[in-house]
Amino acid sequence: MKKCTLFAIGAALALGLCFAGTGITADEKGPAEMTLVSTIDKAKKPKSAIFPHAAHQEKLTCADCHHGKDADGKMVPYAEGQKIEKCESCHNKAAGMPKKLTTFKEAAHARCKSCHKKTDKKLAKCTVCHPKAKK
């Protein structure tokens, strides 16, 4: 009985070690897929967006989408290792952003739609990110 228990514990530890490295790498790159929804400036009829993060990482660099801000609140390009904040931590009505970037929704539409229109117009359709709910 003790041999079976020791074997099970050993097998569990070995599996844990095998997957430990992949977990760290995945966490550093963020989740493979995200559901984006504003929590600060909620719309009257909020529409969450499905964002395939891993698929974008295969084609783009972090700096293609992400950026930071300096002490004056001005946008600065992403630098390797920089902490990535939620977009709406700056893109919200109280932050004093330019009109077209005032909310998370507006910032996402500006960044995402402009890129998709350049790369593949079919991907700029609303239902790509905002699929209709299945009944």
N, C-alpha and C positions, 0 to 999 in steps of 0.2 A: 504494500500500500504506500509506503514512504517513497519507494522508487518512482511510482506513478506520479505522486505529487511533485517530487523534485523534477521529474522530466517535464511536467506541465509548466512549472514555474520557469524552468530553463528555456523551454520553447517560447513562452510568452516574452521573456526578456530578449531573446534573440530576435523575435519579430519586432519588438519595440525598438531595438537598436537599428534594424533595417529601415524602419520608417521614420526614425528620428531625424535623419538628415533631410529627407524630402519635406517634412513638416516645416523646418526652418526656412528652407528655400521658398516654399509656397507662401509663408507668412510675409516674407520680405517683399514679395511681389504683389501682395494683396489677394483677395479672393478671386477665383476664376470667373465668377459671375456675380453681379451686384444688382440689387433693386434700388434704384435711386428715387428718393421722394423728399420733398422739402419738409423740414420740421420747424423752421423758423417762420417763413412767410408762406403759410399754407394757402393753397388756392381754394376757392369756394367748392370746386369739384376737382380735387387733386387726382392727377394721373401719374402713377409711378412709371418709371422707365426701367426697362430691362437693359442692363449694360454688360455685354460679354467682354469682360476685362482681359481674360487670357487671350482671346482672339485678337484684340487690339495690340497686346504686348508682342504678338508674333510678327506684327507688321510695323510697329512704331516704337520709338524710344519713350521713356518716361517724360522727357522734356518736350515731346511733341504735344502733350496735353497738359501736363502739370507745370505750375509756376508758384512762386512765393511772393512775399512782399517785404520791402525794407522798413526801416524804422519810421519813415514818413508815410507808409501805407502804399507806396508805389510798387507796381508789379516788377518782379525781378525774375529772370529765367531760372528754371529748375537746375539745381546742382546735384551731382551724384551724392546720395546719402542724406539729402535734405528731408526733413520730416514733411510728410504730405498731410496737409490739413483737409478737413471737409470743405468743399467749395463754398458752401453757404456760411462758413465762419466769416468770410469777407463779403460774399455776394448775398447781402440781405439789405432790406430797406433802411435799416438803422446805420449802415456802414458808410453811407455817402458815396457810393459808386456812381459812375456815369450812368445815365438813364438806361441805356441798352444792356447794362450789366448789373442792374440794381438787385435782382433776385437770382437765386440759384437756377431757376427755370430759364431766365433770360440768358444767363452766362452759359448754361449748357447748350441752349439752342444756338447761341452765337458760335461757340467753339465746335460743337458736334456737326451742326447742319452745314456750316461753311466747309468743313473738311469733307463731309460726305458728298456735297454738291460738286467738289473738285474731283473726287476719286470715283464715285459711282452714284449717279443721280437716283437710281432705284433705292439706294440706302438712305436717301434723304426724306423718304416718305414717313409720315407720322407713325404708321402702324409697325414700322421696323422696331422702334424703341418702345412704343406704346401699343402692344398687341391687344386686340379686343379680347375681353374675358370670354372663356369658353363656358357654354351653358350646359 
